[in-house]
Amino acid sequence: MATKKNTEIVLDVETTGLDYTKERIIEFAAVKLVNDEIVDTYETLINPQQHIRKSSIAIHHITEDMVADAPTEKEAVPKILKFIGNSPIIAHNAIFDYSFLNEASIRVKKKELKNIKIDTQFLFKEIYPDLESHGLAMLLDKLNIEYSTQHRAMADAMNLAKAYPILKKLYSEKYEWQLRQLDNIDYLFERYLRIQQAITTMQSELQDLKSIFRLYFERGGEPVKASSGEMLVYQSKQGFEYDFMQIKDLLEQIGALNKAVKLNNGFVDRLVSGLSVDESIREQIKQARQEFSEIRHVHIIKPDRKASQAQAEAAT
């Protein structure tokens, strides 16, 4: 019996900026996988017929001179869509690449993409949730895949094409295990809450022990060495609060502003999506965006204690 062909397209795009509604693709690359084997590739530079932001050039190093003689979006997009066909699209932080391709398809072909999109960054986070970073470089390092060039479309697409079959297998194994747990969801939620409470209790216990350690040192105790080699020591450090506006220019002058101040991205997002600032200011803020990603969360809603108490009293 002939083996069924499973075709998937691993791709990457480089762009003039981050806002897919206004910026354009300047480089596209794709690797065609059939049953996890590389069978074909396609890449092209694209003349966006608009300015490439300096912040973007700093990442991918594609200048306006490099794309001056490249095909325009109108010329390139039909060939790109033909190569992709109806196959699933695989990309790292797929919402970024997919959104740019979808907008280009709408402009040129007057139709939205219908392809399934698979986000390898999401798969990576599911398999290794404990890692500090889930970028492509971290994925390649974790899977022991050698690479040199980054942030050029074909290099990133090819590297991801090598990583994807391994990642897909790991995720598939975890997913199958997860499916087998769905019938136990009520029990698992109760178990989750017990673990959460245990962690909270243990954190309180750790703080309680640290308080004893602090008291020990404050009464003149010497450093303590564990049998495994860890040392228990005591350190005291004073801290101050600063008037930010008074030192802002000084920090910028010595090149320390970025390290001294961490931007509240959530607050800025709310500013952009709200109505409290003028449209012109919102647009200027949007131009400063440096990353576009999608976050998925599961939330636990605490019960209304008063309502629960009233229900309990009514039951009696």
C-alpha positions in Angstrom: 0.0 0.0 0.0 1.4 3.4 -1.0 2.3 5.8 1.9 0.0 8.8 2.2 1.8 12.0 1.4 1.7 14.5 4.2 2.8 17.9 2.8 3.6 20.8 5.1 5.2 24.2 4.4 7.7 25.6 6.9 8.2 29.3 6.2 9.6 32.6 7.4 9.2 36.2 6.4 11.2 39.4 7.0 9.3 42.7 6.9 9.6 46.4 6.8 8.1 46.6 10.3 5.8 44.9 12.8 2.3 46.2 12.0 1.0 43.8 9.4 -1.8 46.2 8.4 0.7 48.8 7.3 4.1 47.2 6.8 5.1 44.8 4.0 7.0 41.6 3.4 10.5 42.1 2.0 11.8 38.5 2.1 9.9 35.2 1.9 11.3 31.7 2.2 9.6 28.4 2.5 10.7 24.7 2.8 8.3 22.0 1.5 8.2 18.9 3.7 6.6 15.7 2.5 6.4 13.1 5.3 8.9 15.2 7.2 11.5 15.1 4.4 12.7 18.3 2.6 11.7 18.0 -1.1 11.7 21.6 -2.3 12.4 25.2 -1.3 11.4 28.7 -2.5 12.7 32.1 -1.6 12.5 35.6 -2.9 13.2 39.2 -2.0 10.3 41.5 -2.4 10.3 45.2 -3.2 7.8 46.6 -0.7 7.7 50.0 -2.5 7.9 51.7 0.9 10.4 52.6 3.5 12.1 49.9 5.6 12.3 50.8 9.2 15.8 51.1 10.7 14.7 49.0 13.7 13.9 46.2 11.2 17.1 46.6 9.2 19.0 46.2 12.5 17.5 42.7 12.8 17.5 41.3 9.3 20.1 43.6 7.6 18.0 43.9 4.5 18.4 47.4 3.1 16.3 49.3 0.5 19.1 48.9 -2.0 19.0 45.2 -1.7 15.3 45.0 -2.7 15.2 47.8 -5.2 15.3 45.4 -8.2 13.3 42.6 -6.5 9.8 41.6 -7.6 7.0 43.7 -6.2 4.3 42.3 -3.9 1.9 42.0 -6.9 4.5 40.0 -8.8 5.7 37.8 -5.9 2.6 36.9 -4.0 0.9 34.7 -6.7 4.1 32.6 -6.9 4.3 32.4 -3.1 0.7 31.3 -2.8 1.2 28.7 -5.6 4.2 27.2 -3.7 2.2 27.1 -0.4 -1.0 25.7 -2.0 -3.5 24.4 0.5 -0.8 22.8 2.8 -0.6 23.6 6.5 1.8 26.6 7.3 4.4 26.0 9.9 6.2 29.0 11.5 7.8 30.1 14.7 5.4 32.6 16.3 3.1 31.8 13.3 0.7 34.6 13.9 3.3 37.1 12.7 4.1 35.4 9.4 0.5 34.3 8.8 -0.9 37.8 9.4 1.6 39.4 6.9 0.9 36.7 4.3 -2.9 37.0 4.8 -2.8 40.8 4.3 -0.7 40.4 1.2 -3.1 37.8 -0.2 -6.1 40.1 0.4 -4.3 43.0 -1.3 -3.2 41.0 -4.4 -5.7 38.1 -4.7 -8.7 39.6 -2.9 -9.0 36.5 -0.7 -8.0 35.4 2.8 -5.7 32.5 3.5 -7.5 29.3 4.5 -4.5 27.3 5.4 -4.1 25.7 8.8 -1.3 27.4 10.7 0.9 25.6 13.2 2.9 27.6 15.6 6.1 25.9 16.6 6.7 28.4 19.4 3.5 27.2 21.0 4.5 23.6 20.6 7.9 24.4 22.1 6.3 26.2 25.1 4.0 23.2 25.7 6.9 20.7 25.7 9.4 22.8 27.6 7.4 25.3 29.7 10.3 25.8 32.2 12.6 27.5 29.8 13.2 31.3 30.1 13.0 31.8 26.3 11.1 30.1 23.6 12.7 31.8 20.5 14.0 29.9 17.5 17.6 30.0 18.7 16.6 28.4 22.0 14.7 25.7 20.1 17.6 24.8 17.9 20.0 24.7 20.9 17.6 22.5 22.9 17.3 20.0 20.0 21.1 20.2 19.3 20.6 21.5 15.8 23.6 23.5 14.5 23.0 26.9 12.9 24.9 30.1 12.1 22.8 32.6 10.2 19.7 34.1 11.9 17.0 36.5 10.9 17.2 35.8 7.2 14.2 34.1 5.8 15.7 30.9 4.2 18.2 30.3 7.0 15.4 30.5 9.6 13.0 28.4 7.5 15.5 25.7 6.9 16.6 25.5 10.5 12.9 25.3 11.6 12.3 22.6 8.9 15.1 20.5 10.6 13.6 21.1 14.0 9.9 20.7 13.3 9.7 16.9 12.8 11.5 16.3 16.1 9.3 18.9 17.8 6.2 17.5 16.3 7.0 14.0 17.5 7.5 15.3 21.1 4.4 17.3 21.0 2.3 14.5 19.5 3.4 12.2 22.4 2.5 14.8 25.0 -0.8 15.5 23.2 -1.8 11.8 23.1 -1.1 11.6 26.8 -3.2 14.8 27.4 -6.1 13.4 25.4 -6.1 10.3 27.7 -6.6 12.6 30.7 -9.6 14.5 29.5 -12.1 12.1 31.1 -10.5 12.9 34.4 -10.8 16.7 34.1 -12.8 17.1 37.3 -10.3 15.2 39.4 -7.3 16.9 37.7 -8.7 20.3 38.5 -9.1 19.3 42.2 -5.6 17.9 42.1 -4.3 21.2 40.5 -5.8 23.2 43.4 -4.2 20.9 46.0 -0.8 21.3 44.3 -1.3 25.1 44.1 -2.2 25.2 47.8 0.8 23.0 48.6 3.1 25.4 46.7 1.6 28.4 48.6 2.1 26.6 51.9 5.7 25.6 51.0 6.5 29.1 50.0 5.2 30.3 53.4 7.3 27.7 55.1 10.4 28.7 53.2 9.9 32.3 54.2 9.3 31.2 57.8 12.7 29.3 57.8 14.4 32.3 56.2 13.1 34.5 59.1 14.8 32.1 61.5 18.0 32.2 59.5 18.0 36.0 59.5 17.5 36.0 63.3 20.4 33.5 63.7 22.8 35.9 61.8 21.5 39.0 63.5 22.4 37.3 66.8 26.0 36.8 65.6 25.8 33.4 63.9 28.5 32.3 61.5 27.9 31.0 57.9 26.6 27.4 57.8 27.8 24.8 55.3 25.5 22.0 54.2 26.8 18.5 53.6 26.0 19.0 49.9 28.2 22.1 49.8 25.7 24.9 49.8 26.6 27.8 52.1 24.0 29.8 54.2 25.3 33.4 54.5 23.8 36.7 55.4 23.9 39.8 53.3 22.5 43.3 54.0 21.9 45.8 51.2 20.4 49.2 51.4 18.1 50.5 48.6 16.7 53.9 47.6 13.8 55.3 45.6 14.6 57.9 42.9 12.7 60.7 41.3 12.7 59.4 37.7 12.1 62.7 36.0 15.0 64.2 37.9 17.5 61.6 36.6 16.0 60.6 33.3 18.2 62.8 31.1 21.3 61.8 33.1 20.5 58.1 32.6 20.0 58.7 28.9 23.2 60.7 28.7 25.3 57.8 30.0 23.4 55.2 28.0 21.8 53.5 31.0 18.2 54.4 30.5 17.2 51.1 28.9 18.7 49.1 31.7 17.3 51.3 34.5 13.7 51.4 33.2 11.5 48.5 32.2 8.6 49.4 30.0 5.1 48.3 31.2 4.0 46.7 28.0 0.6 45.8 29.3 -0.1 49.4 30.2 1.1 50.6 26.8 -1.2 48.0 25.0 -4.1 49.4 27.0 -3.3 52.9 25.9 -3.2 51.9 22.3 -6.4 50.0 22.4 -8.3 52.6 24.5 -9.7 56.0 23.8 -7.8 58.1 26.3 -5.1 59.3 23.9 -5.3 60.9 20.5 -5.2 58.8 17.3 -2.0 60.4 16.2 -0.3 59.5 19.5 -1.6 55.9 19.3 -0.1 55.6 15.8 3.3 56.9 17.0 3.2 54.4 19.8 2.4 51.5 17.4 5.5 52.4 15.3 7.7 51.6 18.4 6.5 47.9 18.5 9.3 45.4 18.4 7.6 42.1 18.6 4.2 40.6 17.7 3.1 37.5 19.4 0.0 35.6 20.7 -0.4 34.5 24.3 -2.9 31.9 25.5 -3.9 31.6 29.2 -6.1 29.4 31.3 -7.6 31.4 34.2 -9.0 30.2 37.5 -11.8 32.4 38.9 -12.0 32.4 42.7 -15.5 31.8 44.2 -17.5 34.7 45.7 -17.0 34.0 49.4 -20.1 35.8 50.5 -22.2 34.1 47.9 -20.8 30.7 48.8 -21.5 31.4 52.5 -25.1 32.5 51.8 -25.7 29.4 49.7 -24.3 27.2 52.6 -26.6 28.9 55.1 -29.6 28.6 52.8 -28.9 24.9 52.4 -29.1 24.4 56.2 
